[in-house]
Amino acid sequence: MSHKYVGGCEHVRTWSDHDPIDNHTCHCSVCKRVTGQPTTHVVFFSHGDLKAANEGNMNRQPFNSENPDGPLELCTCKTCGAPIMLDDKQHRIRVIVPNLMGYQSRGLEASYHAFYDPKTGVAKPSDGRPVYEGLRPEFVWPAAS
């Protein structure tokens, strides 16, 4: 069966036939620490819209080591260690990072910059996309499912 968006690894596949609810380039310190990238392309799906096959083969650990009781868990493959997705314990969202989680970026392009902090000394992005200190102002968190 073909799906609109497909990722994961050979042991744990993820997919969605629904469009994401948010796409941004993240500048937050947590993403920088976890990915090792200066910015991270992040895609949010409503929790029920991103499916996973073989979820039992995923290890789960806190996404933010400085807030281990926070809602997001980093899911990695027990077999190969590949990052699979971020899962929200409150069942609001599931998150992928296309370049690290097996997804093609086509159709998932970031529409803005999130969590930009000028105090870091990093130049403000000038690629024409809006730049915010948090998520885009009109973003509404989905209800927990």
DSSP file (Angstrom, degrees, kcal/mol; ACC not computed):
  #  RESIDUE AA STRUCTURE BP1 BP2  ACC     N-H-->O    O-->H-N    N-H-->O    O-->H-N    TCO  KAPPA ALPHA  PHI   PSI    X-CA   Y-CA   Z-CA
    1    1 A M              0   0    0      0, 0.0     2,-0.3     0, 0.0     0, 0.0   0.000 360.0 360.0 360.0 138.7    0.0    0.0    0.0
    2    2 A S        -     0   0    0      4,-0.0     2,-0.3     2,-0.0     3,-0.0  -0.746 360.0-165.9 -96.5 140.4    1.3    3.5   -0.9
    3    3 A H        -     0   0    0     -2,-0.3    14,-0.2     1,-0.1     3,-0.1  -0.859  29.6-121.0-123.7 159.7    1.1    6.4    1.6
    4    4 A K  S    S+     0   0    0     -2,-0.3     2,-0.4    12,-0.2    13,-0.2   0.920 101.9  20.0 -65.1 -46.2    1.5   10.1    1.2
    5    5 A Y  E    S+A   16   0A   0     11,-2.4    11,-2.1    13,-0.1     2,-0.4  -0.994  73.4 178.1-128.4 132.1    4.5   10.4    3.6
    6    6 A V  E     +A   15   0A   0     -2,-0.4    98,-0.4     9,-0.2     9,-0.2  -0.996  14.4 131.7-137.7 139.1    6.6    7.4    4.6
    7    7 A G  E     +A   14   0A   0      7,-2.7     7,-2.0    -2,-0.4     2,-0.3  -0.771  17.5  95.4-157.8-155.5    9.7    7.1    6.8
    8    8 A G  E    S-A   13   0A   0     93,-3.0     5,-0.2     5,-0.3     2,-0.2  -0.655  73.2 -68.4  93.8-153.4   11.3    5.2    9.7
    9    9 A C        -     0   0    0      3,-2.3    -2,-0.1    -2,-0.3     5,-0.0  -0.639  52.8 -83.8-127.7-174.0   13.8    2.4    9.2
   10   10 A E  S    S+     0   0    0     -2,-0.2     3,-0.2     1,-0.2    -2,-0.0   0.697 128.4  43.4 -69.8 -15.4   13.6   -1.1    7.8
   11   11 A H  S    S+     0   0    0      1,-0.3     2,-0.4    46,-0.1    -1,-0.2   0.757 122.7  30.3 -99.2 -30.1   12.4   -2.4   11.2
   12   12 A V  S    S-     0   0    0     44,-0.1    -3,-2.3    43,-0.0     2,-0.3  -0.937  73.2-166.2-134.1 109.1    9.9    0.3   12.2
   13   13 A R  E     -AB   8  53A   0     40,-0.5    40,-2.9    -2,-0.4     2,-0.3  -0.738   2.1-167.8 -95.7 142.9    8.0    2.1    9.4
   14   14 A T  E     +AB   7  52A   0     -7,-2.0    -7,-2.7    -2,-0.3     2,-0.3  -0.936  13.1 164.1-124.4 153.6    6.0    5.2    9.9
   15   15 A W  E     -AB   6  51A   0     36,-2.0    36,-3.0    -2,-0.3     2,-0.3  -0.992  19.4-163.0-160.6 161.4    3.5    6.9    7.6
   16   16 A S  E     -A    5   0A   0    -11,-2.1   -11,-2.4    -2,-0.3   -12,-0.2  -0.979  15.3-168.4-148.9 143.0    0.8    9.4    7.1
   17   17 A D  S    S+     0   0    0     32,-0.4     2,-0.3    -2,-0.3    33,-0.1   0.289  76.2  80.3-104.3   4.1   -1.9   10.0    4.5
   18   18 A H  S    S-     0   0    0     31,-0.5   -13,-0.1   -13,-0.1    31,-0.0  -0.801  86.4-108.9-110.1 151.4   -2.7   13.3    6.1
   19   19 A D        -     0   0    0     -2,-0.3    -2,-0.1     1,-0.1    89,-0.1  -0.446  42.9 -99.3 -73.6 153.1   -0.9   16.6    5.8
   20   20 A P        -     0   0    0      0, 0.0    25,-0.3     0, 0.0     3,-0.1  -0.247  16.2-138.1 -67.7 161.2    1.1   17.9    8.8
   21   21 A I  S    S+     0   0    0     23,-2.2     2,-0.3     1,-0.3    24,-0.2   0.547  85.9  15.7 -95.4 -10.8   -0.3   20.5   11.1
   22   22 A D  E     -C   44   0B   0     22,-1.4    22,-2.9   117,-0.1     2,-0.4  -0.950  55.5-176.1-162.8 142.4    3.0   22.4   11.3
   23   23 A N  E     +C   43   0B   0     -2,-0.3    88,-2.0    20,-0.2    89,-0.5  -0.968  25.3 149.3-139.2 119.6    6.3   22.6    9.5
   24   24 A H  E     -Cd  42 112B   0     18,-2.5    18,-3.2    -2,-0.4     2,-0.7  -0.975  49.5-114.7-147.8 164.1    9.1   24.8   10.8
   25   25 A T  E     -Cd  41 113B   0     87,-2.6    89,-2.7    -2,-0.3     2,-0.3  -0.916  42.5-145.2 -95.7 116.9   12.8   25.2   11.1
   26   26 A C  E     +Cd  40 114B   0     14,-3.6    14,-2.0    -2,-0.7    89,-0.2  -0.678  26.6 178.8 -93.9 136.6   13.6   25.0   14.8
   27   27 A H        +     0   0    0     87,-2.0    90,-0.2    -2,-0.3    88,-0.1   0.202  39.0 131.3-113.2  11.4   16.3   27.0   16.5
   28   28 A C     >  -     0   0    0     86,-0.2     4,-1.9     1,-0.1     5,-0.1  -0.266  64.9-123.4 -73.9 155.4   15.7   25.7   20.1
   29   29 A S  H  > S+     0   0    0      1,-0.2     4,-2.3     2,-0.2     5,-0.2   0.806 108.8  57.9 -66.6 -30.2   18.5   24.5   22.3
   30   30 A V  H  > S+     0   0    0      2,-0.2     4,-2.7     1,-0.2     5,-0.2   0.951 107.7  45.5 -67.4 -47.9   16.8   21.1   22.8
   31   31 A C  H  > S+     0   0    0      1,-0.2     4,-2.8     2,-0.2     5,-0.5   0.910 113.2  51.4 -60.6 -41.2   16.7   20.3   19.1
   32   32 A K  H  X S+     0   0    0     -4,-1.9     4,-1.9     1,-0.2    -1,-0.2   0.917 112.8  45.6 -60.9 -42.7   20.3   21.5   18.8
   33   33 A R  H  < S+     0   0    0     -4,-2.3    -2,-0.2     2,-0.2    -1,-0.2   0.906 118.2  41.6 -67.9 -42.6   21.4   19.3   21.6
   34   34 A V  H  < S+     0   0    0     -4,-2.7    -2,-0.2    -5,-0.2    -3,-0.2   0.907 126.8  29.6 -74.6 -42.2   19.5   16.2   20.4
   35   35 A T  H  < S-     0   0    0     -4,-2.8    -3,-0.2    -5,-0.2    -2,-0.2   0.740  90.0-135.3 -92.2 -23.6   20.3   16.4   16.7
   36   36 A G     <  +     0   0    0     -4,-1.9    -4,-0.1    -5,-0.5    -3,-0.1   0.566  65.6 125.5  75.8   7.5   23.7   18.1   16.7
   37   37 A Q        -     0   0    0     -6,-0.5    -1,-0.3     1,-0.1    -2,-0.2  -0.721  69.5-130.3 -98.2 149.0   22.4   20.4   13.9
   38   38 A P  S    S+     0   0    0      0, 0.0     2,-0.3     0, 0.0    -6,-0.1   0.854  97.3   8.2 -66.6 -32.9   22.4   24.2   14.1
   39   39 A T  S    S-     0   0    0     -8,-0.1     2,-0.4    -7,-0.1   -12,-0.2  -0.958  75.4-144.7-139.8 159.0   18.8   24.2   13.1
   40   40 A T  E     -C   26   0B   0    -14,-2.0   -14,-3.6    -2,-0.3     2,-0.7  -0.988  12.7-134.0-132.4 127.4   16.3   21.3   12.7
   41   41 A H  E     -C   25   0B   0     -2,-0.4     2,-0.4   -16,-0.2   -16,-0.2  -0.711  35.2-170.9 -77.6 116.7   13.5   20.9   10.1
   42   42 A V  E     -C   24   0B   0    -18,-3.2   -18,-2.5    -2,-0.7     2,-0.4  -0.918  13.5-166.8-119.5 136.2   10.6   19.7   12.3
   43   43 A V  E     -CE  23  96B   0     53,-2.5    53,-2.4    -2,-0.4     2,-0.4  -0.985   6.6-157.1-127.4 122.6    7.2   18.4   11.1
   44   44 A F  E     -CE  22  95B   0    -22,-2.9   -23,-2.2    -2,-0.4   -22,-1.4  -0.827   9.7-175.6 -98.3 134.2    4.2   18.0   13.4
   45   45 A F  E     - E   0  94B   0     49,-2.8    49,-2.0    -2,-0.4     5,-0.1  -0.928  39.8 -97.2-116.7 150.3    1.3   15.6   12.7
   46   46 A S  E >>  - E   0  93B   0     -2,-0.3     3,-2.0    47,-0.2     4,-0.8  -0.450  46.5-110.5 -57.8 143.1   -1.8   15.2   14.7
   47   47 A H  G >4 S+     0   0    0     45,-2.0     3,-0.8     1,-0.3    46,-0.1   0.862 116.0  46.1 -50.8 -46.9   -1.2   12.2   16.9
   48   48 A G  G 34 S+     0   0    0      1,-0.2    -1,-0.3    43,-0.2    45,-0.1   0.595 103.7  65.4 -74.6  -9.3   -3.6    9.9   15.2
   49   49 A D  G <4 S+     0   0    0     -3,-2.0     2,-0.7     1,-0.1   -31,-0.5   0.669  89.8  66.9 -88.9 -17.5   -2.4   10.9   11.7
   50   50 A L  S << S-     0   0    0     -3,-0.8   -34,-0.2    -4,-0.8     2,-0.2  -0.913  72.1-169.0-107.3 114.1    1.1    9.5   11.9
   51   51 A K  E     -B   15   0A   0    -36,-3.0   -36,-2.0    -2,-0.7     2,-0.4  -0.618   7.4-157.2-100.9 157.5    1.0    5.7   12.2
   52   52 A A  E     -B   14   0A   0    -38,-0.2     3,-0.4    -2,-0.2     2,-0.4  -1.000   7.1-147.4-136.7 136.5    3.8    3.3   13.0
   53   53 A A  E    S+B   13   0A   0    -40,-2.9   -40,-0.5    -2,-0.4    -2,-0.0  -0.851  86.7  14.2 -97.9 136.9    4.2   -0.4   12.2
   54   54 A N  S >  S+     0   0    0     -2,-0.4     3,-2.3   -42,-0.2    -1,-0.2   0.887  70.8 167.3  69.2  41.0    6.0   -2.6   14.7
   55   55 A E  G >   +     0   0    0     -3,-0.4     3,-1.5     1,-0.3    -2,-0.1   0.769  68.1  71.3 -57.8 -26.4    5.8    0.1   17.5
   56   56 A G  G 3  S+     0   0    0      1,-0.3    -1,-0.3    22,-0.0    -2,-0.1   0.659  87.9  64.6 -64.8 -14.3    6.9   -2.6   20.0
   57   57 A N  G <  S+     0   0    0     -3,-2.3    21,-3.2   -46,-0.1     2,-0.5   0.088  85.1 100.1 -95.6  23.0   10.4   -2.4   18.4
   58   58 A M  E <   -F   77   0B   0     -3,-1.5     2,-0.3    19,-0.2    19,-0.2  -0.921  61.6-147.5-112.3 134.4   10.9    1.1   19.6
   59   59 A N  E     -F   76   0B   0     17,-3.2    17,-2.2    -2,-0.5     2,-0.4  -0.729  18.5-151.6 -85.3 147.0   12.9    2.3   22.6
   60   60 A R  E     +F   75   0B   0     -2,-0.3    15,-0.2    15,-0.2    26,-0.0  -0.983  22.3 161.8-124.3 132.8   11.5    5.5   24.2
   61   61 A Q  E     -F   74   0B   0     13,-1.7    13,-3.1    -2,-0.4     4,-0.0  -0.969  49.4 -78.9-142.1 157.1   13.5    8.0   26.1
   62   62 A P  E     -F   73   0B   0      0, 0.0    11,-0.2     0, 0.0     3,-0.2  -0.300  31.3-146.8 -56.8 136.8   12.8   11.6   27.1
   63   63 A F  S    S+     0   0    0      9,-2.3     2,-0.8     1,-0.2    10,-0.1   0.907  92.4  46.8 -68.9 -42.7   13.3   14.0   24.2
   64   64 A N    >   -     0   0    0      8,-0.5     3,-1.9     3,-0.4     6,-0.3  -0.868  68.6-167.5-106.0 103.7   14.6   16.8   26.6
   65   65 A S  T 3  S+     0   0    0     -2,-0.8    -1,-0.1     1,-0.3    -2,-0.1   0.740  90.3  57.8 -62.4 -22.2   17.1   15.3   29.0
   66   66 A E  T 3  S+     0   0    0      1,-0.3    -1,-0.3    -3,-0.1     3,-0.1   0.568 117.2  33.2 -84.7  -8.7   16.8   18.5   31.1
   67   67 A N  S X  S+     0   0    0     -3,-1.9     3,-2.4     1,-0.1    -3,-0.4  -0.540  70.8 168.8-139.6  69.3   13.1   18.0   31.5
   68   68 A P  T 3  S+     0   0    0      0, 0.0    -3,-0.1     0, 0.0    -5,-0.1   0.678  76.9  55.9 -63.7 -17.2   12.7   14.1   31.6
   69   69 A D  T 3  S+     0   0    0     -7,-0.1    -4,-0.1    -3,-0.1    -3,-0.0   0.372  83.5 119.5 -93.3   5.2    9.1   14.4   32.7
   70   70 A G  S <  S-     0   0    0     -3,-2.4    -7,-0.1    -6,-0.3    19,-0.1  -0.110  77.7-106.5 -64.8 169.2    8.1   16.5   29.7
   71   71 A P  S    S+     0   0    0      0, 0.0    18,-3.1     0, 0.0     2,-0.4   0.710  90.2  84.5 -75.6 -20.9    5.5   15.2   27.2
   72   72 A L  E     - G   0  88B   0     16,-0.2    -9,-2.3    17,-0.1    -8,-0.5  -0.685  53.8-170.1 -94.8 135.7    7.8   14.3   24.3
   73   73 A E  E     -FG  62  87B   0     14,-2.6    14,-2.6    -2,-0.4     2,-0.6  -0.961  20.9-133.1-117.5 136.2    9.6   11.0   23.9
   74   74 A L  E     -FG  61  86B   0    -13,-3.1   -13,-1.7    -2,-0.4     2,-0.5  -0.797  23.5-154.5 -85.2 122.0   12.3   10.2   21.3
   75   75 A C  E     +FG  60  85B   0     10,-3.1     9,-3.3    -2,-0.6    10,-1.2  -0.876  16.7 177.1-101.9 126.5   11.5    6.9   19.8
   76   76 A T  E     -FG  59  83B   0    -17,-2.2   -17,-3.2    -2,-0.5     2,-0.3  -0.904  36.9 -95.5-126.1 155.8   14.4    4.9   18.3
   77   77 A C  E  >  -F   58   0B   0      5,-2.5     4,-1.6    -2,-0.3   -19,-0.2  -0.527  21.8-148.7 -72.0 129.7   14.5    1.5   16.7
   78   78 A K  T  4 S+     0   0    0    -21,-3.2    -1,-0.1    -2,-0.3   -20,-0.1   0.796  96.2  47.5 -65.8 -28.5   15.6   -1.3   19.1
   79   79 A T  T  4 S+     0   0    0    -22,-0.4    -1,-0.2     1,-0.1   -21,-0.1   0.947 132.2   7.9 -80.8 -51.6   17.3   -3.2   16.3
   80   80 A C  T  4 S-     0   0    0      2,-0.1    -2,-0.2     0, 0.0    -1,-0.1   0.538  90.3-122.8-113.6  -9.0   19.3   -0.5   14.5
   81   81 A G     <  +     0   0    0     -4,-1.6    -3,-0.1     1,-0.2     3,-0.1   0.471  54.5 154.6  82.7   1.0   19.1    2.5   16.7
   82   82 A A        -     0   0    0     -6,-0.1    -5,-2.5     1,-0.1     2,-0.3  -0.337  51.5-110.1 -63.4 140.9   17.6    4.8   14.0
   83   83 A P  E     +G   76   0B   0      0, 0.0    -7,-0.3     0, 0.0   -75,-0.2  -0.574  38.8 177.4 -69.2 134.2   15.5    7.7   15.2
   84   84 A I  E     -     0   0B   0     -9,-3.3     2,-0.3     1,-0.4    -8,-0.2   0.833  49.1 -50.7-107.0 -50.0   11.9    7.0   14.3
   85   85 A M  E     -G   75   0B   0    -10,-1.2   -10,-3.1    11,-0.1     2,-0.5  -0.970  46.2 -98.1-172.9 170.8    9.8    9.9   15.7
   86   86 A L  E     -GH  74  95B   0      9,-2.5     9,-2.4    -2,-0.3     2,-0.4  -0.945  38.5-158.4-102.5 132.9    8.9   12.0   18.7
   87   87 A D  E     -GH  73  94B   0    -14,-2.6   -14,-2.6    -2,-0.5     2,-0.6  -0.934  10.8-135.5-115.8 137.6    5.8   10.8   20.4
   88   88 A D  E >   -G   72   0B   0      5,-1.3     3,-2.3    -2,-0.4   -16,-0.2  -0.812   2.4-151.7 -94.8 118.3    3.7   12.9   22.7
   89   89 A K  T 3  S+     0   0    0    -18,-3.1    -1,-0.1    -2,-0.6   -17,-0.1   0.723 100.2  57.7 -61.5 -20.6    2.6   11.2   25.9
   90   90 A Q  T 3  S-     0   0    0    -19,-0.2    55,-0.4     3,-0.1    -1,-0.3   0.430 110.5-126.2 -88.7   0.1   -0.5   13.5   25.9
   91   91 A H  S <  S+     0   0    0     -3,-2.3    54,-1.2    53,-0.2   -43,-0.2   0.827  76.0 117.9  59.6  37.2   -1.4   12.1   22.4
   92   92 A R  S    S+     0   0    0      1,-0.3   -45,-2.0    52,-0.2     2,-0.3   0.842  76.4   2.0 -93.2 -44.9   -1.6   15.6   20.8
   93   93 A I  E     -E   46   0B   0    -47,-0.3    -5,-1.3   -46,-0.1     2,-0.3  -0.903  48.5-151.0-139.0 162.5    1.1   15.3   18.2
   94   94 A R  E     -EH  45  87B   0    -49,-2.0   -49,-2.8    -2,-0.3     2,-0.4  -0.977  26.7-153.7-130.0 143.5    3.7   13.0   16.6
   95   95 A V  E     -EH  44  86B   0     -9,-2.4    -9,-2.5    -2,-0.3     2,-0.3  -0.920  11.7-170.5-126.4 140.3    6.8   14.7   15.2
   96   96 A I  E     -E   43   0B   0    -53,-2.4   -53,-2.5    -2,-0.4   -11,-0.1  -0.943  17.8-151.1-124.6 152.9    9.3   13.8   12.5
   97   97 A V    >>  -     0   0    0     -2,-0.3     4,-1.9   -55,-0.2     3,-1.9  -0.943  20.7-152.7-115.5 101.2   12.6   15.3   11.5
   98   98 A P  T 34>S+     0   0    0      0, 0.0     5,-1.6     0, 0.0     4,-0.3   0.843  88.4  49.3 -49.6 -46.6   12.7   14.4    7.7
   99   99 A N  T 345S+     0   0    0      1,-0.2     3,-0.0   -58,-0.2     5,-0.0   0.654 121.8  34.5 -73.6 -12.1   16.5   14.3    7.3
  100  100 A L  T <45S+     0   0    0     -3,-1.9    -1,-0.2     1,-0.1    -4,-0.0   0.566 116.5  51.8-110.7 -13.9   17.0   12.1   10.3
  101  101 A M  T  <5S-     0   0    0     -4,-1.9   -93,-3.0    -3,-0.3    -2,-0.2   0.056 114.1 -96.4-120.9  25.4   13.9    9.9   10.2
  102  102 A G  T   5S+     0   0    0     -4,-0.3     2,-0.3   -95,-0.3    -3,-0.1   0.632  77.8 132.4  80.3  15.7   13.8    8.6    6.7
  103  103 A Y      < -     0   0    0     -5,-1.6     2,-0.4    -6,-0.3    -1,-0.2  -0.733  56.5-124.4-102.8 150.0   11.5   11.1    5.1
  104  104 A Q        -     0   0    0    -98,-0.4   -98,-0.1    -2,-0.3    -5,-0.0  -0.725  17.5-141.3 -81.2 139.6   11.8   13.0    1.8
  105  105 A S    >   +     0   0    0     -2,-0.4     3,-3.1     2,-0.1     4,-0.2   0.716  66.6 114.7 -75.7 -20.3   11.4   16.7    2.5
  106  106 A R  T 3  S+     0   0    0      1,-0.3    -2,-0.1     2,-0.2     0, 0.0  -0.301  89.1  10.8 -56.8 124.8    9.4   17.3   -0.7
  107  107 A G  T 3  S+     0   0    0     -2,-0.0    -1,-0.3  -102,-0.0    -2,-0.1   0.317 120.1  74.7  87.4  -7.9    5.9   18.4    0.3
  108  108 A L    <   +     0   0    0     -3,-3.1    -2,-0.2   -89,-0.1     3,-0.1   0.099  64.0 153.4-119.3  20.1    7.0   18.8    3.9
  109  109 A E        -     0   0    0     -4,-0.2     2,-0.2     1,-0.1    -3,-0.0  -0.160  51.3-105.9 -58.3 142.6    9.0   22.1    3.5
  110  110 A A        -     0   0    0      1,-0.1   -86,-0.2   -86,-0.1    -1,-0.1  -0.462  26.2-164.5 -67.9 137.3    9.3   24.3    6.6
  111  111 A S        +     0   0    0    -88,-2.0     2,-0.3    -2,-0.2   -87,-0.2   0.562  66.0   1.1-101.6 -10.6    7.1   27.4    6.3
  112  112 A Y  E    S-d   24   0B   0    -89,-0.5   -87,-2.6    17,-0.2     2,-0.5  -0.962  73.0 -98.0-161.9 174.5    8.7   29.5    9.1
  113  113 A H  E     -di  25 131B   0     17,-2.9    19,-2.3    -2,-0.3     2,-0.3  -0.911  37.7-163.1-105.5 131.7   11.5   29.7   11.7
  114  114 A A  E     +d   26   0B   0    -89,-2.7   -87,-2.0    -2,-0.5    21,-0.2  -0.863  61.7  12.7-117.1 150.0   10.5   28.8   15.3
  115  115 A F  S    S+     0   0    0     19,-0.7     2,-0.4    -2,-0.3    18,-0.2   0.802  73.9 168.6  59.9  34.5   12.2   29.5   18.6
  116  116 A Y        -     0   0    0     16,-2.5    -1,-0.2    18,-0.2   -88,-0.1  -0.655  14.0-168.9 -76.3 131.0   14.7   32.0   17.2
  117  117 A D    >   -     0   0    0     -2,-0.4     3,-2.0   -90,-0.2     5,-0.4  -0.948  16.0-161.1-124.9 109.4   16.5   33.8   20.0
  118  118 A P  G >  S+     0   0    0      0, 0.0     3,-1.6     0, 0.0    -1,-0.1   0.747  87.1  73.3 -62.2 -21.1   18.6   36.8   19.0
  119  119 A K  G 3  S+     0   0    0      1,-0.3    -3,-0.0     2,-0.1     0, 0.0   0.671  81.6  71.4 -67.8 -14.7   20.5   36.5   22.3
  120  120 A T  G <  S-     0   0    0     -3,-2.0    -1,-0.3     2,-0.1     3,-0.1   0.694 106.3-124.8 -72.4 -16.7   22.3   33.4   21.0
  121  121 A G    <   +     0   0    0     -3,-1.6     2,-0.3     1,-0.3    -2,-0.1   0.396  65.9 136.2  87.4  -4.4   24.3   35.7   18.6
  122  122 A V        -     0   0    0     -5,-0.4    -1,-0.3     1,-0.1    -2,-0.1  -0.596  64.6-103.1 -77.2 136.6   23.2   33.7   15.6
  123  123 A A        -     0   0    0     -2,-0.3    -1,-0.1     1,-0.1     3,-0.1  -0.284  39.5-102.3 -59.6 141.7   22.1   35.9   12.7
  124  124 A K        -     0   0    0      1,-0.1    -1,-0.1    -3,-0.1     7,-0.0  -0.462  46.5-100.3 -64.3 132.4   18.4   36.2   12.2
  125  125 A P        -     0   0    0      0, 0.0     3,-0.1     0, 0.0    -1,-0.1  -0.244  36.1-172.5 -55.9 141.4   17.3   34.0    9.2
  126  126 A S        +     0   0    0      1,-0.1    -2,-0.0    -3,-0.1     5,-0.0  -0.109  48.0 113.8-129.3  35.5   16.9   36.1    6.0
  127  127 A D  S    S-     0   0    0      2,-0.2    -1,-0.1     3,-0.0     0, 0.0   0.328  92.2-102.7 -92.1   8.3   15.4   33.5    3.7
  128  128 A G  S    S+     0   0    0      1,-0.3     3,-0.1    -3,-0.1    -2,-0.0   0.275  85.8 119.6  92.7 -12.7   12.0   35.3    3.5
  129  129 A R  S    S-     0   0    0      1,-0.1    -1,-0.3   -17,-0.0    -2,-0.2  -0.622  75.0 -94.7 -84.7 148.3   10.1   33.0    5.8
  130  130 A P        -     0   0    0      0, 0.0   -17,-2.9     0, 0.0     2,-0.4  -0.233  35.7-145.6 -59.4 150.6    8.6   34.5    9.0
  131  131 A V  B     +i  113   0B   0    -19,-0.2     2,-0.3    -3,-0.1   -17,-0.2  -0.985  20.3 178.6-123.8 125.7   10.8   34.2   12.1
  132  132 A Y        -     0   0    0    -19,-2.3   -16,-2.5    -2,-0.4     4,-0.1  -0.880  37.8-132.4-126.7 157.0    9.2   33.8   15.6
  133  133 A E  S    S+     0   0    0     -2,-0.3     2,-0.2   -18,-0.2   -19,-0.1   0.533  97.9   3.4 -82.3  -7.6   10.4   33.4   19.1
  134  134 A G  S    S-     0   0    0      1,-0.2   -19,-0.7   -21,-0.2   -18,-0.2  -0.606 115.7 -36.3-145.4-153.8    8.1   30.4   19.6
  135  135 A L  S    S-     0   0    0     -2,-0.2    -1,-0.2   -21,-0.2    -2,-0.1  -0.364  87.3 -70.5 -70.6 161.7    5.7   28.5   17.3
  136  136 A R    >   -     0   0    0      1,-0.1     3,-2.2    -4,-0.1    -1,-0.2  -0.240  50.2-116.2 -54.9 142.7    3.8   30.5   14.8
  137  137 A P  T 3  S+     0   0    0      0, 0.0    -1,-0.1     0, 0.0    -2,-0.1   0.784 112.3  51.9 -57.0 -31.1    1.2   32.7   16.6
  138  138 A E  T 3  S+     0   0    0      2,-0.1     2,-0.2     0, 0.0    -2,-0.1   0.495  80.4 119.7 -86.4  -1.6   -1.8   31.0   15.0
  139  139 A F    <   -     0   0    0     -3,-2.2     2,-0.5     1,-0.0    -4,-0.1  -0.442  45.1-166.2 -66.4 132.4   -0.7   27.5   15.9
  140  140 A V        -     0   0    0     -2,-0.2    -2,-0.1     0, 0.0    -1,-0.0  -0.985  21.0-124.4-121.0 124.5   -3.2   25.7   18.1
  141  141 A W        -     0   0    0     -2,-0.5     3,-0.1     1,-0.1   -48,-0.1  -0.469  32.3-117.1 -64.5 132.8   -2.2   22.5   19.9
  142  142 A P        -     0   0    0      0, 0.0    -1,-0.1     0, 0.0     3,-0.1  -0.314  35.5 -95.3 -65.5 155.9   -4.6   19.7   19.1
  143  143 A A        -     0   0    0      1,-0.1     2,-0.1   -51,-0.1   -53,-0.0  -0.393  47.3 -95.5 -67.3 149.9   -6.7   18.2   21.9
  144  144 A A              0   0    0      1,-0.1   -53,-0.2    -3,-0.1   -52,-0.2  -0.415 360.0 360.0 -63.7 140.8   -5.2   15.1   23.6
  145  145 A S              0   0    0    -54,-1.2   -54,-0.2   -55,-0.4    -1,-0.1   0.430 360.0 360.0-104.0 360.0   -6.7   12.0   22.1
